[in-house]
């Protein structure tokens, strides 16, 4: 009887080990399939990028062959005189008059006889 129990116990452990081995094989099979899918997708993306690069190069070469007539021959070029010479307006600038207020005008005449160009702070201006 003791030998039967040992065989039964060993068979139970063996079943557990077989189940664990099967689970591990399934796990590694999943890992392999994920890696294969990832590598396949990377390969597809590389091919797509490579095809896009080729298409861009072809478009550029076609544009350069056909576009020589379409391109402008004028290239902007600035010289120092462009920035130092005075600019003359073709007509006088429009100057909008300030609104006229008699009360403010009288106060300004009483306070100021002219423009005060002295930029120092005085107690009167504070």
C-alpha positions in Angstrom: 0.0 0.0 0.0 2.8 2.3 0.7 4.2 1.8 -2.8 0.8 2.6 -4.3 0.5 5.8 -2.3 4.0 6.8 -3.5 3.1 6.1 -7.1 -0.1 8.0 -6.7 1.7 11.0 -5.0 4.4 10.9 -7.7 1.8 10.8 -10.4 0.1 13.8 -8.9 3.3 15.8 -8.8 4.1 14.7 -12.4 0.7 16.0 -13.5 1.4 19.3 -11.9 4.8 19.5 -13.5 3.3 18.6 -16.9 0.6 21.3 -16.5 3.2 23.8 -15.5 5.4 22.8 -18.5 2.4 23.2 -20.8 1.6 26.7 -19.3 5.3 27.7 -19.8 5.3 26.5 -23.4 2.1 28.5 -24.0 3.6 31.5 -22.4 6.8 31.3 -24.5 4.7 30.6 -27.6 2.8 33.8 -26.9 6.1 35.7 -26.5 7.4 34.3 -29.8 4.2 35.3 -31.6 4.4 38.9 -30.1 8.0 39.2 -31.2 7.2 37.9 -34.7 4.3 40.4 -35.0 6.5 43.2 -33.8 9.3 42.4 -36.2 6.8 42.1 -39.1 5.3 45.5 -38.3 8.7 47.1 -38.0 9.6 45.6 -41.4 6.4 46.9 -42.9 7.0 50.4 -41.5 10.6 50.4 -42.8 9.4 49.4 -46.3 6.7 52.1 -46.2 9.2 54.8 -45.2 11.6 53.6 -47.8 8.9 53.8 -50.5 7.9 57.3 -49.3 11.6 58.4 -49.5 11.8 57.1 -53.0 8.5 58.9 -54.0 9.8 62.1 -52.5 13.0 61.9 -54.4 11.2 61.2 -57.6 8.8 64.1 -57.1 11.8 66.4 -56.4 13.6 65.2 -59.5 10.5 65.7 -61.6 9.9 69.1 -60.1 13.5 70.1 -60.8 13.3 68.9 -64.4 9.9 70.5 -65.1 10.1 73.3 -62.6 13.2 75.1 -64.0 10.9 77.3 -66.2 8.5 77.8 -63.3 11.0 79.0 -60.8 11.6 82.7 -60.5 15.0 84.0 -61.6 14.8 86.9 -59.2 16.6 86.5 -55.9 16.1 89.2 -53.3 19.3 91.0 -52.5 19.7 93.8 -50.0 22.4 96.4 -49.9 23.4 98.9 -47.2 21.9 101.8 -49.1 18.5 100.1 -48.8 18.6 100.8 -45.1 20.4 104.1 -44.9 18.5 106.1 -47.5 15.6 108.2 -46.5 12.2 107.0 -47.5 9.9 109.6 -49.0 6.2 109.0 -48.9 4.3 109.6 -52.2 1.6 111.6 -50.4 1.5 113.3 -47.0 0.6 111.1 -44.0 -2.8 111.4 -42.6 -2.7 113.0 -39.2 -5.9 112.8 -37.1 -6.5 115.8 -35.0 -6.9 115.3 -31.3 -10.3 115.9 -29.8 -10.8 119.5 -28.7 -12.0 120.1 -25.2 -12.1 123.8 -24.0 -11.8 123.0 -20.3 -8.7 120.9 -20.7 -7.2 123.4 -23.2 -7.6 126.2 -20.6 -6.0 124.2 -17.8 -3.1 123.3 -20.1 -2.6 127.0 -21.0 -2.6 128.0 -17.4 -0.2 125.2 -16.3 2.2 125.1 -19.2 3.5 128.0 -21.2 5.2 125.4 -23.5 6.7 122.0 -23.4 8.8 121.1 -20.4 11.6 119.0 -21.8 13.4 118.7 -18.5 13.1 115.0 -17.5 13.9 115.4 -13.9 11.4 114.6 -11.2 10.1 117.6 -9.3 7.8 117.8 -6.3 5.2 119.5 -8.5 5.0 116.6 -10.9 4.6 114.1 -8.1 
